[in-house]
Amino acid sequence: MTKDLKNADSKERLSMVLGFQRVSENTVDETKVIEKGKGIYVYDSNGKEYIEATASFYVASLGYQNEELIDAIEEQYRKLPFFVSAMHRAPGKSIELADKLQNIVPNKGAHIMFASTGSEANDFLMKLMRFDAIAKGKPNRKTIVGRHSSYHGGTIATASLTGAHHEEFGLPIEGFRHVSQPDYHGNRLAGESEAEYCDRLVLEFETLIEQEPEGTIAAFFAEPLSFSAGFKIPPLGYFEKIQKLLLSYEIEFVCDEVITGFGRTGNLFGSDAMGLEPDHVVMGKGLTSGYFPLSAISLGTSLYEGLEIGSEQHGVLAHAGTFSAHPVGAAAALKTLEIIERDNLVEHAKKMGCRLKEGLMPLTEHPMIGDVRSFGLGVGLDFLLRDDNDVVLNSNSDERSIEMYKKLLDVGMIARPAGRSLVIAPPLIVKAEEIDDIVSRVSAVLDSME
């Protein structure tokens, strides 16, 4: 029997466990039950309306109840609702999607493999890299470097690659190393220029490489800009110098585009926006606008050659996923991409991002805000303050972001606290007047916190 939440004891624990919160808060009164959505809005079980100003963890790029997308999904369900892609068989719709992605991904000449989530996609890619290394006679080439505070997934391997929450899970497992997140506002030395800061981070990375056994580092994983770390935008020159370092040591570069792909940055991919040349790309979230769980890996040419070599040696590439390359997910992705292209949503996102920036950038003068970062259709409000000598002042900046998140919920807006920052990134379909409403609510709530 389904539990009647409206009449349940407010302190009663839910049967469902929710993440990214205290487990003791897994109660009736602490949980907003979302019942429906339309456009950029969602509605809870009491009928209260919320602006979903993070597209629900940066996923719902087309918003809610896109009837054209729903129709495409229904049509595929009635034609071929499911089929496993393996052993010389694959749905035509999934092959069609792979063809489409192959033509638009930043790493040209790539081949596509599918998964169900961003976590799976990153995990699969690291597994395939090990297969490639063994096939080419370099079995020790399996160490992966990530960055502190970045997020790459929830599996054992991807949680180890992720640059936070290690101690409580007994992570990372062996084979993972981490370097600094490019966080110029928070981690620069007093008076340190962006160029000096970048040089310091590159030196840190090179020192790590030199300390590892020669030829054992396989790849460096990085988001073009890190939403989960608090919308950290790399300083000018950071990636240019990092890519030169990687090339000099023959370390592959993987762009995690799970969040930054498909229009979020004002370009189709964050790699394009940042001028990056990744060896491999991982995609998810906005690929289907969240209407179906699907992710993809764009495998570079060298890795693909290793898969052919290794599968000849062993007689098989012993890898597949039951729900990977799901035909309904492929139909959802193809329709999502069609809508993004036809309706020029990448350019629209760029314009709406400029409007969001114009509205929120004046908050740099607010006494509680230390920095406002904007890129594409995304903004991060940073509560860390520096004094006139460029020295960090406050130690309670994380608490401030959570406080603001809760107050915004009270006025009907969902934002994302990430460390000391509050991130705002609405669906790509957001309208100018909705951007203005977001700006108005943020400004009013911030003033109420003084």
C-alpha positions as CSV (number, residue, x, y, z in Angstrom):
1,M,0.0,0.0,0.0
2,T,1.3,3.5,-0.9
3,K,2.1,5.7,2.1
4,D,-0.1,8.7,2.6
5,L,2.6,11.3,3.0
6,K,0.2,14.2,3.7
7,N,-1.2,12.4,6.8
8,A,2.0,10.7,7.9
9,D,4.0,11.7,11.0
10,S,6.2,14.6,9.9
11,K,9.3,12.9,11.5
12,E,8.6,9.5,9.9
13,R,11.5,8.2,7.7
14,L,10.8,7.8,4.0
15,S,11.1,4.4,2.5
16,M,13.3,6.0,-0.2
17,V,16.9,7.1,0.7
18,L,17.9,10.5,-0.8
19,G,21.5,11.5,-1.4
20,F,23.4,14.7,-0.9
21,Q,21.8,15.4,2.5
22,R,21.9,14.0,6.0
23,V,20.2,10.6,6.2
24,S,18.4,11.7,9.3
25,E,16.7,14.4,7.1
26,N,15.1,11.6,5.1
27,T,11.7,12.5,6.6
28,V,8.3,13.5,5.5
29,D,8.6,17.1,6.6
30,E,12.1,17.6,5.2
31,T,11.1,16.3,1.7
32,K,9.4,18.3,-1.0
33,V,7.5,15.8,-3.1
34,I,7.6,17.1,-6.7
35,E,4.5,16.0,-8.6
36,K,4.6,17.7,-12.0
37,G,6.5,20.1,-14.2
38,K,5.9,22.5,-17.1
39,G,8.5,24.6,-18.9
40,I,11.1,25.7,-16.3
41,Y,8.7,25.2,-13.4
42,V,8.0,22.3,-11.1
43,Y,5.1,21.8,-8.6
44,D,5.1,20.0,-5.2
45,S,2.4,17.9,-3.7
46,N,0.9,21.0,-2.0
47,G,0.7,22.8,-5.4
48,K,3.5,25.2,-4.7
49,E,5.4,26.4,-7.8
50,Y,9.2,26.5,-8.0
51,I,11.5,27.9,-10.7
52,E,13.8,25.0,-11.4
53,A,16.8,27.3,-11.8
54,T,19.3,24.4,-12.0
55,A,17.4,22.4,-14.6
56,S,17.3,19.7,-11.9
57,F,21.1,19.1,-11.4
58,Y,21.8,20.6,-14.9
59,V,19.8,17.9,-16.8
60,A,16.4,19.2,-18.1
61,S,17.7,21.4,-20.8
62,L,14.3,21.4,-22.7
63,G,12.4,21.9,-19.4
64,Y,9.4,19.8,-18.5
65,Q,6.5,18.5,-20.6
66,N,8.1,19.0,-24.0
67,E,5.3,17.3,-26.0
68,E,7.4,16.8,-29.2
69,L,10.0,14.9,-27.2
70,I,7.4,12.9,-25.3
71,D,5.8,11.9,-28.7
72,A,9.2,10.7,-30.1
73,I,9.7,8.6,-27.0
74,E,6.2,7.1,-27.2
75,E,6.7,6.3,-30.9
76,Q,9.9,4.4,-30.2
77,Y,8.3,2.5,-27.3
78,R,5.6,1.3,-29.7
79,K,8.1,0.4,-32.4
80,L,10.9,-1.2,-30.5
81,P,10.7,-0.7,-26.7
82,F,14.0,-2.5,-25.8
83,F,16.9,-4.4,-27.3
84,V,20.4,-5.1,-26.1
85,S,23.3,-3.9,-28.2
86,A,25.8,-6.7,-28.4
87,M,26.9,-9.8,-30.4
88,H,26.3,-8.5,-33.9
89,R,22.9,-6.9,-33.1
90,A,21.9,-3.4,-32.3
91,P,18.8,-1.2,-32.7
92,G,18.9,1.0,-35.8
93,K,17.9,4.1,-33.7
94,S,21.0,3.6,-31.5
95,I,23.3,3.4,-34.6
96,E,21.7,6.5,-36.0
97,L,22.5,8.3,-32.7
98,A,26.1,7.2,-32.8
99,D,26.4,8.5,-36.4
100,K,25.0,11.8,-35.2
101,L,27.3,12.1,-32.3
102,Q,30.3,11.1,-34.3
103,N,29.8,14.1,-36.5
104,I,29.5,16.7,-33.7
105,V,31.8,15.7,-30.9
106,P,35.0,17.7,-30.3
107,N,37.3,14.7,-30.8
108,K,37.0,14.1,-34.5
109,G,37.2,10.6,-36.0
110,A,35.9,9.1,-32.7
111,H,33.7,6.0,-32.2
112,I,30.8,6.0,-29.8
113,M,29.9,3.7,-26.9
114,F,26.8,4.2,-24.8
115,A,26.0,3.8,-21.2
116,S,23.1,4.8,-18.9
117,T,24.5,7.5,-16.7
118,G,27.5,9.8,-16.5
119,S,29.0,7.7,-13.8
120,E,28.8,4.6,-16.0
121,A,30.3,6.4,-18.9
122,N,33.3,7.5,-17.0
123,D,33.6,4.1,-15.4
124,F,33.4,2.3,-18.7
125,L,36.0,4.6,-20.3
126,M,38.5,3.9,-17.5
127,K,37.9,0.2,-17.9
128,L,38.4,0.4,-21.7
129,M,41.7,2.4,-21.1
130,R,43.0,-0.6,-19.1
131,F,42.0,-2.9,-21.9
132,D,43.9,-0.7,-24.4
133,A,47.0,-0.5,-22.2
134,I,47.2,-4.3,-21.9
135,A,46.5,-4.8,-25.6
136,K,49.5,-2.5,-26.4
137,G,51.8,-4.2,-23.9
138,K,51.7,-1.4,-21.3
139,P,49.8,-3.0,-18.4
140,N,51.1,-0.6,-15.8
141,R,49.7,2.4,-17.6
142,K,46.5,2.7,-15.6
143,T,46.8,5.6,-13.1
144,I,44.1,8.3,-13.6
145,V,44.5,11.9,-12.5
146,G,41.5,14.0,-11.5
147,R,41.1,17.3,-9.7
148,H,40.1,18.1,-6.1
149,S,36.4,19.0,-5.8
150,S,35.4,17.8,-9.3
151,Y,32.6,15.3,-9.6
152,H,32.7,12.4,-12.0
153,G,30.2,9.8,-10.6
154,G,29.1,7.5,-7.8
155,T,30.6,4.1,-8.7
156,I,33.7,2.9,-6.7
157,A,36.0,4.0,-9.6
158,T,34.3,7.3,-10.5
159,A,33.9,8.2,-6.8
160,S,37.7,7.7,-6.5
161,L,38.2,9.9,-9.6
162,T,35.9,12.5,-8.0
163,G,37.9,14.9,-5.9
164,A,35.8,14.9,-2.7
165,H,34.1,12.8,-0.1
166,H,36.8,10.1,0.0
167,E,37.5,9.6,3.7
168,E,33.9,8.6,4.7
169,F,33.8,5.9,1.9
170,G,37.3,4.6,2.4
171,L,38.4,6.0,-1.0
172,P,40.1,6.5,-3.3
173,I,41.0,3.0,-4.4
174,E,44.5,2.5,-5.8
175,G,45.3,4.1,-9.2
176,F,43.9,7.6,-8.7
177,R,45.7,10.8,-8.0
178,H,44.4,14.4,-7.7
179,V,45.7,17.9,-8.4
180,S,44.2,21.3,-7.6
181,Q,40.9,22.6,-8.9
182,P,41.5,25.9,-10.8
183,D,39.9,28.1,-8.2
184,Y,41.5,31.5,-8.7
185,H,39.2,33.4,-6.3
186,G,39.5,31.0,-3.4
187,N,43.0,29.6,-3.7
188,R,45.2,32.3,-5.1
189,L,48.0,33.8,-3.0
190,A,47.5,37.4,-2.0
191,G,48.4,39.5,-5.0
192,E,49.0,36.5,-7.2
193,S,48.1,37.1,-10.9
194,E,46.1,34.7,-13.0
195,A,49.2,33.8,-15.0
196,E,51.3,33.1,-11.9
197,Y,48.4,31.1,-10.4
198,C,48.2,28.9,-13.6
199,D,51.9,28.4,-13.6
200,R,51.8,27.2,-10.0
201,L,49.0,24.7,-10.8
202,V,50.9,23.4,-13.8
203,L,54.1,23.0,-11.7
204,E,52.0,21.0,-9.1
205,F,50.8,18.7,-11.9
206,E,54.2,18.2,-13.4
207,T,55.7,17.4,-9.9
208,L,53.0,14.8,-9.4
209,I,53.8,13.2,-12.8
210,E,57.5,13.1,-12.0
211,Q,56.9,11.4,-8.7
212,E,54.9,8.6,-10.3
213,P,56.7,5.6,-12.0
214,E,57.4,6.5,-15.6
215,G,54.7,5.7,-18.1
216,T,52.1,4.7,-15.5
217,I,49.7,7.7,-15.8
218,A,47.1,7.0,-18.5
219,A,44.8,10.0,-18.5
220,F,43.7,13.3,-16.9
221,F,40.0,13.8,-16.5
222,A,38.6,17.3,-16.2
223,E,35.3,19.2,-16.7
224,P,35.7,22.2,-19.0
225,L,34.3,24.2,-16.1
226,S,33.3,22.5,-12.8
227,F,29.7,23.0,-11.7
228,S,30.0,20.6,-8.8
229,A,33.1,22.4,-7.4
230,G,31.0,25.6,-7.3
231,F,31.1,26.8,-10.9
232,K,34.8,27.2,-11.1
233,I,35.9,28.8,-14.4
234,P,39.6,28.1,-15.2
235,P,41.7,31.3,-15.6
236,L,42.9,32.3,-19.0
237,G,45.8,30.1,-20.1
238,Y,45.1,27.2,-17.6
239,F,44.0,24.6,-20.1
240,E,46.5,25.7,-22.8
241,K,49.3,25.0,-20.4
242,I,47.8,21.8,-19.0
243,Q,47.3,20.4,-22.5
244,K,50.9,21.1,-23.4
245,L,52.0,19.3,-20.3
246,L,49.9,16.3,-21.1
247,L,51.2,16.1,-24.6
248,S,54.8,16.2,-23.4
249,Y,54.2,13.2,-21.1
250,E,51.9,11.4,-23.6
251,I,49.0,11.5,-21.1
252,E,45.5,11.4,-22.6
253,F,43.1,14.2,-21.9
254,V,39.4,13.3,-21.2
255,C,36.8,16.0,-21.1
256,D,33.9,15.2,-18.8
257,E,31.0,17.0,-20.7
258,V,28.2,15.3,-18.7
259,I,27.1,18.8,-17.6
260,T,28.8,21.1,-20.1
261,G,27.6,19.3,-23.2
262,F,24.7,20.2,-25.5
263,G,24.5,24.0,-25.1
264,R,25.0,24.8,-21.4
265,T,28.2,26.8,-22.1
266,G,26.8,28.8,-25.0
267,N,28.5,26.3,-27.4
268,L,27.4,22.8,-28.2
269,F,30.3,21.5,-26.0
270,G,32.3,23.1,-23.3
271,S,35.4,21.9,-25.1
272,D,34.5,24.1,-28.0
273,A,33.9,27.1,-25.6
274,M,37.3,26.6,-24.0
275,G,39.2,25.7,-27.1
276,L,40.1,22.3,-25.9
277,E,41.4,19.3,-27.9
278,P,40.4,16.2,-25.8
279,D,41.3,12.7,-26.7
280,H,38.0,11.4,-25.4
281,V,34.7,12.9,-24.3
282,V,32.1,11.7,-21.9
283,M,28.5,13.0,-22.3
284,G,25.2,12.6,-20.5
285,K,22.5,14.6,-18.7
286,G,21.3,17.1,-21.4
287,L,21.8,14.4,-24.1
288,T,18.1,13.4,-23.6
289,S,17.1,16.4,-21.5
290,G,16.7,13.9,-18.7
291,Y,13.6,12.3,-20.3
292,F,15.5,8.9,-20.5
293,P,18.7,7.7,-18.8
294,L,21.4,7.7,-21.5
295,S,25.1,8.7,-21.7
296,A,27.8,8.3,-24.3
297,I,31.5,8.0,-24.6
298,S,33.3,9.4,-27.6
299,L,36.4,7.1,-27.9
300,G,39.5,8.6,-29.6
301,T,41.2,6.9,-32.5
302,S,44.1,5.5,-30.5
303,L,41.9,3.9,-27.9
304,Y,39.6,2.5,-30.6
305,E,42.6,0.9,-32.3
306,G,43.5,-0.7,-28.9
307,L,40.0,-2.2,-28.7
308,E,40.4,-3.8,-32.1
309,I,43.9,-5.1,-31.2
310,G,42.8,-6.5,-27.8
311,S,39.6,-8.1,-29.1
312,E,41.6,-9.9,-31.7
313,Q,44.0,-11.1,-29.1
314,H,41.2,-12.3,-26.7
315,G,38.6,-13.1,-29.3
316,V,36.1,-10.7,-27.8
317,L,35.7,-7.3,-26.2
318,A,34.0,-8.6,-23.0
319,H,32.0,-5.5,-22.3
320,A,28.4,-4.5,-22.7
321,G,25.5,-3.0,-20.7
322,T,22.0,-4.3,-20.7
323,F,20.5,-0.9,-20.9
324,S,23.3,0.8,-22.8
325,A,22.4,2.1,-26.2
326,H,18.7,1.7,-25.3
327,P,16.6,2.4,-28.4
328,V,14.1,4.6,-26.5
329,G,17.0,6.6,-25.1
330,A,18.5,7.0,-28.5
331,A,15.1,8.2,-29.9
332,A,15.0,10.7,-27.0
333,A,18.5,11.9,-27.7
334,L,18.0,12.3,-31.4
335,K,14.8,14.4,-30.9
336,T,16.6,16.4,-28.2
337,L,19.4,17.2,-30.5
338,E,17.0,18.0,-33.3
339,I,15.1,20.5,-31.1
340,I,18.3,22.1,-29.9
341,E,19.5,22.6,-33.5
342,R,16.2,23.6,-35.1
343,D,15.3,26.1,-32.4
344,N,18.8,27.5,-32.2
345,L,18.9,26.9,-28.4
346,V,22.7,27.1,-28.1
347,E,22.6,30.7,-29.3
348,H,19.5,31.3,-27.2
349,A,21.3,29.9,-24.1
350,K,24.2,32.3,-24.8
351,K,21.8,35.3,-25.0
352,M,19.9,34.3,-21.9
353,G,23.3,33.7,-20.1
354,C,24.3,37.3,-21.0
355,R,21.0,38.6,-19.5
356,L,21.5,36.5,-16.4
357,K,25.1,37.8,-16.1
358,E,23.9,41.4,-16.5
359,G,21.3,40.9,-13.8
360,L,23.5,39.2,-11.3
361,M,26.9,40.8,-11.9
362,P,26.0,43.9,-9.8
363,L,25.9,41.6,-6.8
364,T,29.7,41.8,-6.8
365,E,29.1,45.0,-4.8
366,H,27.0,43.2,-2.2
367,P,28.7,43.0,1.1
368,M,28.1,39.2,1.4
369,I,29.3,38.3,-2.1
370,G,33.0,37.9,-2.9
371,D,32.8,36.9,-6.6
372,V,30.2,36.4,-9.3
373,R,31.3,34.0,-12.1
374,S,29.4,33.7,-15.3
375,F,29.8,31.5,-18.4
376,G,27.2,30.5,-20.9
377,L,23.9,29.9,-19.2
378,G,25.3,29.6,-15.7
379,V,26.3,31.8,-12.8
380,G,28.0,31.1,-9.5
381,L,27.6,33.4,-6.6
382,D,30.6,33.0,-4.3
383,F,30.3,33.9,-0.6
384,L,34.1,33.8,0.1
385,L,35.3,37.4,0.8
386,R,38.7,38.9,0.5
387,D,40.0,42.1,2.2
388,D,41.8,45.1,0.7
389,N,45.0,43.1,0.9
390,D,43.6,40.2,-1.0
391,V,43.5,37.9,2.0
392,V,40.5,35.6,2.7
393,L,38.2,36.9,5.4
394,N,35.4,34.6,6.2
395,S,35.3,31.0,7.2
396,N,31.5,30.5,7.1
397,S,31.0,30.9,3.4
398,D,29.7,27.3,2.9
399,E,27.0,27.9,5.5
400,R,25.9,31.0,3.6
401,S,25.3,29.2,0.4
402,I,23.2,26.6,2.1
403,E,21.2,29.3,4.0
404,M,20.5,31.1,0.7
405,Y,19.5,27.8,-1.0
406,K,16.9,27.2,1.8
407,K,15.6,30.8,1.6
408,L,15.2,30.6,-2.1
409,L,13.1,27.4,-1.7
410,D,10.8,29.4,0.6
411,V,10.2,31.9,-2.3
412,G,9.7,29.2,-4.9
413,M,13.1,28.8,-6.5
414,I,15.5,25.9,-6.7
415,A,19.3,26.7,-6.8
416,R,22.3,24.5,-6.1
417,P,24.6,25.1,-3.1
418,A,28.1,23.8,-4.0
419,G,30.6,24.5,-1.3
420,R,30.8,28.2,-0.7
421,S,29.0,29.0,-3.9
422,L,25.4,29.0,-5.1
423,V,25.0,27.9,-8.7
424,I,22.2,29.0,-11.0
425,A,21.7,27.3,-14.4
426,P,18.1,27.2,-15.7
427,P,16.9,25.1,-18.7
428,L,18.1,26.2,-22.1
429,I,14.5,27.2,-23.0
430,V,14.3,29.9,-20.3
431,K,12.7,33.1,-21.4
432,A,13.9,36.7,-20.9
433,E,11.2,37.5,-18.4
434,E,11.9,34.3,-16.5
435,I,15.6,35.3,-16.2
436,D,14.5,38.6,-14.8
437,D,12.3,36.8,-12.3
438,I,15.3,34.7,-11.2
439,V,17.4,37.8,-10.8
440,S,14.7,39.5,-8.8
441,R,14.3,36.6,-6.4
442,V,18.0,36.1,-5.9
443,S,18.5,39.8,-5.1
444,A,15.6,40.0,-2.7
445,V,16.7,36.9,-0.8
446,L,20.3,38.0,-0.6
447,D,19.2,41.4,0.8
448,S,17.0,39.6,3.4
449,M,20.1,37.7,4.7
450,E,22.1,40.8,5.7
